[in-house]
Amino acid sequence: MIVSINPANGKELARYELHDDAFVDNALTAAANAQKAWRKVPVEERVGLLKNMAKALRSGKSRYAEMITREMGKPIAESEGEIEKCAYNCDFYAEHAANYLADEAVPSNATESVVEFDPLGVVLAIMPWNYPFWQFFRFAAPAFAAGNGAILKHANNVPECALAIQDIMKEAGCPEGLFATLIIDASKVAGIIADDRIAAVTLTGSTEVGAIVAAQAGKALKKQVLELGGSDPFIVLADADLEEAAKVAVKARYINVGQSCVNAKRFIVEESIADRFVELFLEGVAKLKIGDPMERDTNIGPMARENLMTGLHSQVERTLASGAVLKTGGKPIEGAGYYYPPTVLDNVKPDMVAFCEETFGPVAAIIRVKDADEAVRLANQTEFGLGSALWSTDLERARNLARDIDAGAVFINGMVASDPRYPFGGIKRSGYGRELGVYGIREFVNIKTVWVGPAK
């Protein structure tokens, strides 16, 4: 039994029976059989499914956004934006998939040697709760366009969203059996990964879970894409536009109540402008409205689960005990729901918890440095390597510094965000593989060389 809880008030929403082994077995068989037919459909026809997925998402946007907010607490305006982004991603791959998957000619003495991109089969998608629709559709649009099938094992605190995705795929005209949502316990995942009907695995989640899934998939010699944790640096150099940097910094830290792998988490600021940056940052934080996530002007809703809130508070307390300075927030909000206020910790040092660990919630760590070289060094002083931001008006210098930052993405004078046009993913303990862009659609394909010699 899975119980869905509304994090805004801590009350039970619904209970869901787990799918039994027979259901899972039937789903895997159906997906494997459907994918064998789907792979033979020309990509120009397969993208029709993506167009229909976009239409289904937009037609139900209000309903699906309310599901997101109800199950995991995201402010409603952001939930609506998530659904629209899913639809845009489907439209993007509908437009570009045929080009991305087209055979590539290889110059040779042969008559027509090419590289082909064939689908792998059925991909198991293990998805998190923080963007319950986006994380799936980010993977699904290119995967289906490439000719694959998919099985979804979603986070157990968003079962309504997980089942809604099943309905969307049906409404979009997904071939029978090609996709299925499984409501199962995590203990069942290893067996599914090992099953011969599963060809590959994609996971977005914590580094700890990623290591487990990687070991399971590695044992079965199956392809994996892992998008894991992050402790993204937000570097502000002395020549930055401070007003704009501080304004964007507030959004970069507190969007989705700070519960994103690519939220900015460590704000590394040159000492000469640090006081002014912190002043501007605090002014922006003070304008954030905490409250009912169903209200359109709410910026900070509840955290998704009570244990996430208590864990975050422990990180704050341990950081303060090490000598950091509390500028605002710092304690759970009393009353119903799992609310934690926007919190700012100043004078954070590299040996403190808020620097060393990922803080998955509305807590910002301010780190003061003497110059750009120290800023980059501390930005890299982490086990993670997902995204990063760098603020400077000297663009040539910023481009040069960006090459020295260990991350899957560097956003200069902007906020890290995923976008269908650009590859997304990390290095180090933030995972491997890429989603989105041309590189994302080619993750779950067999890159096949076809060498054709002259006929004799």
Order of alpha helices (4+ residues) and beta strands (2+ residues): beta-beta-alpha-alpha-alpha-alpha-beta-beta-beta-alpha-beta-alpha-beta-alpha-beta-alpha-beta-beta-alpha-beta-alpha-alpha-beta-beta-alpha-beta-alpha-beta-alpha-beta-beta-alpha-beta
